[in-house]
Amino acid sequence: MSHASHPDIVKRLKRAHGHLAGVIAMIEEGRPCLDLAQQLHAVEGALANAKRVLIQDHMEHCLGEGVDQSGRAAREALAEFKALAKYL
């Protein structure tokens, strides 16, 4: 199922992908460890932000609206939320 946030998430992941490729090149070039650590931190941040947007979108649209519109039992939505929470 595609969500309105997916294009933004794809952009974020592509940006992280490019950043990661840059880090690999930096390692191969023998760049200083401080520079590498800073860039890896940026990659981690980009991935964390993409994950946050994905999870928030899922909670809002799939769990929240799904319970209201499809009549799913609250118990099922809670179980799905618990499974999702381990990725927060």
C-alpha positions, 0 to 999 in steps of 0.5 A: 500500500502506498502512502502520501509520505512514501515519495518523501521517504524515498527522497530521504533514503536516496539522500542517505544512500548518496551520503553513504556512498560518499562515506565509502569513498572517503574511507577509500581515500583515507580521510580522517576518522573524525570526518568519517564519523561526522558523515556516518552520523549524518547517514544515521540521522537521515535513516532515523528520520526516514524511519520516523516518518514511515512509522508515524505515517503508518500509525496515523493512517493504517492504525488510526484510520484503519480501526475507524473505517474497516471496523478492525478490532482495537485488539488487532490494532494494539497488537500491530502497534506493539509490533511496530513499537520495537522499531521506534 
